[in-house]
């Protein structure tokens, strides 16, 4: 009986130690995004990395304009700031404004 208790304690201690260690995650390699300014077409959660397995670090409302710094390997997530990634389905290219009148002449 005592041996089982010791083994159980050792097992629980091992689980606690493994749970404390954070796995090493390589920073995603950025690709050039197809545009540099985007507008959110719907409210979106910002994540700490390119995927739903990363923690939510903020939210952006629909209509918010963002600077797109790059994208993940298949451009399904856009890098929009330090540890801030938005899903590509929620970001569309921002409308280009017409040039100022001084540049039209």
MOHU-V397392 format. One record per residue. PHI is phi as a letter, one per 20 degrees, with the letter a starting at -180 (none if undefined). BURIAL is I if it has 16 or more other C-alpha atoms within 10 Angstrom, else O. Layout:
PHI&BURIAL, PHI&BURIAL
This chain:
none&O, f&O, f&O, f&O, f&O, f&O, f&O, f&O, f&O, f&O, f&O, f&O, f&O, f&O, f&O, f&O, f&O, f&O, f&O, f&O, f&O, e&O, f&O, f&O, d&O, f&O, f&O, f&O, f&O, e&O, d&O, f&O, f&I, f&O, b&O, d&O, c&I, c&I, c&I, f&I, e&I, b&O, g&O, b&I, e&I, e&I, d&I, f&I, b&I, e&I, r&O, f&O, e&O, e&O, f&O, f&O, d&O, r&O, c&O, c&O, f&O, f&O, n&O, f&O, e&I, c&I, e&O, e&I, e&I, r&I, b&I, f&I, g&O, d&O, l&I, e&O, c&I, d&I, e&I, d&I, r&O, g&O, l&O, c&I, c&I, d&I, f&I, f&I, f&O, e&I, d&I, c&I, g&I, f&I, f&O, e&O, f&O, f&O, f&O, g&O, g&O, f&O, e&O, f&O, e&O
